[in-house]
Amino acid sequence: MAKVSSIEKDKQRRQLVKKHAAKRAELKAIAKDPSRPQEERFAARLKLAELPRNSSKTRLRNRCAITGRSRGYYRKLGLSRIALRELGSQGLIPGLVKSSW
């Protein structure tokens, strides 16, 4: 089980990313547009730098929904390999059967 603080920190980051996503996309589009004047592009970069760092999507970490584990994460299910195996053994995931021989 991951530390509760790291799980909460990641939740806050996800909220910030969602909150600032539209503004960041707009500023990035202005900054990358070569048809715009150089001053306007530079101003867009400065405004982008003023936004919180944690509002960037690259600062997110995929974590297991149950344990908060960050390694061995399955994107399709949102679970770590360990949680997936436990739930599969209990028969709680439809269509998943743990192999044993």
Backbone torsions as a table, in degrees:
resi	resn	phi	psi	omega
1	MET	NA	129.5	179.1
2	ALA	-73.2	161.3	177.8
3	LYS	-63.5	141.9	-179.2
4	VAL	-61.5	-34.9	-179.1
5	SER	-63.9	-39.0	-179.8
6	SER	-70.3	-34.0	177.3
7	ILE	-67.7	-44.7	179.7
8	GLU	-65.6	-38.6	178.8
9	LYS	-61.9	-40.8	179.3
10	ASP	-67.8	-36.8	177.5
11	LYS	-63.0	-42.5	178.9
12	GLN	-64.5	-39.2	177.5
13	ARG	-62.7	-42.1	178.9
14	ARG	-61.4	-38.7	177.2
15	GLN	-65.3	-42.2	179.0
16	LEU	-64.6	-41.0	179.3
17	VAL	-61.2	-45.0	-179.9
18	LYS	-63.8	-40.1	-176.8
19	LYS	-66.4	-41.7	-173.9
20	HIS	-101.6	6.7	-174.3
21	ALA	-60.1	-47.5	-177.4
22	ALA	-64.7	-44.3	-179.4
23	LYS	-63.5	-42.9	179.8
24	ARG	-64.1	-42.1	-179.8
25	ALA	-63.5	-41.3	179.4
26	GLU	-63.5	-47.0	-179.4
27	LEU	-66.4	-37.3	178.5
28	LYS	-66.0	-39.4	179.1
29	ALA	-63.1	-41.1	178.3
30	ILE	-65.6	-44.1	-177.0
31	ALA	-66.5	-29.7	-177.4
32	LYS	-91.1	-13.2	-176.0
33	ASP	-74.5	110.2	-177.5
34	PRO	-71.8	-15.7	-179.1
35	SER	-78.9	-14.9	179.4
36	ARG	-82.6	156.5	177.9
37	PRO	-64.8	152.8	-177.3
38	GLN	-59.5	-39.3	-178.4
39	GLU	-64.6	-40.9	-179.5
40	GLU	-66.5	-40.3	178.5
41	ARG	-64.9	-41.1	179.6
42	PHE	-66.2	-39.9	178.1
43	ALA	-63.4	-37.5	177.8
44	ALA	-64.6	-39.1	177.8
45	ARG	-64.2	-39.7	179.3
46	LEU	-65.8	-41.7	177.9
47	LYS	-65.3	-37.0	177.8
48	LEU	-64.1	-37.7	179.8
49	ALA	-70.5	-23.9	179.3
50	GLU	-76.3	-20.9	178.3
51	LEU	-68.1	155.5	-179.9
52	PRO	-60.9	142.5	179.8
53	ARG	-61.1	-38.5	-177.5
54	ASN	-71.9	-0.6	176.3
55	SER	-87.5	-0.8	176.9
56	SER	-82.4	136.0	-176.5
57	LYS	-65.9	-25.7	-178.1
58	THR	-71.2	-13.8	-179.8
59	ARG	-87.3	-0.9	178.0
60	LEU	-78.2	152.2	177.9
61	ARG	-128.6	129.3	177.5
62	ASN	-69.6	126.5	-179.5
63	ARG	-130.3	148.7	177.8
64	CYS	-63.0	137.5	-178.8
65	ALA	-69.2	-25.3	-176.3
66	ILE	-95.4	-52.6	-173.0
67	THR	-99.4	-20.8	-176.5
68	GLY	83.8	5.0	-179.9
69	ARG	-66.2	138.1	-176.4
70	SER	-99.3	-18.2	-179.4
71	ARG	-98.0	153.2	177.9
72	GLY	64.7	45.2	-173.6
73	TYR	-97.8	130.3	175.7
74	TYR	-98.8	113.4	-176.1
75	ARG	-62.2	-39.9	-175.6
76	LYS	-61.7	-34.3	-176.6
77	LEU	-105.2	-20.0	-178.7
78	GLY	74.5	25.1	-177.9
79	LEU	-127.1	158.0	173.4
80	SER	-83.0	166.0	-177.8
81	ARG	-61.9	-34.7	-177.3
82	ILE	-70.5	-46.8	178.8
83	ALA	-64.2	-37.8	179.0
84	LEU	-62.3	-42.7	-179.5
85	ARG	-66.2	-42.7	179.6
86	GLU	-63.1	-46.5	179.5
87	LEU	-66.3	-36.1	177.5
88	GLY	-66.0	-38.4	178.9
89	SER	-66.8	-32.7	179.3
90	GLN	-82.3	-8.4	-179.9
91	GLY	77.7	25.5	-177.5
92	LEU	-92.3	-7.5	177.7
93	ILE	-110.6	115.2	-177.4
94	PRO	-61.6	134.1	176.4
95	GLY	82.9	-1.1	-179.2
96	LEU	-107.6	124.8	178.8
97	VAL	-125.9	124.9	178.8
98	LYS	-74.7	127.9	-179.1
99	SER	-77.5	142.5	174.6
100	SER	-151.2	143.8	-179.2
101	TRP	-144.6	NA	NA
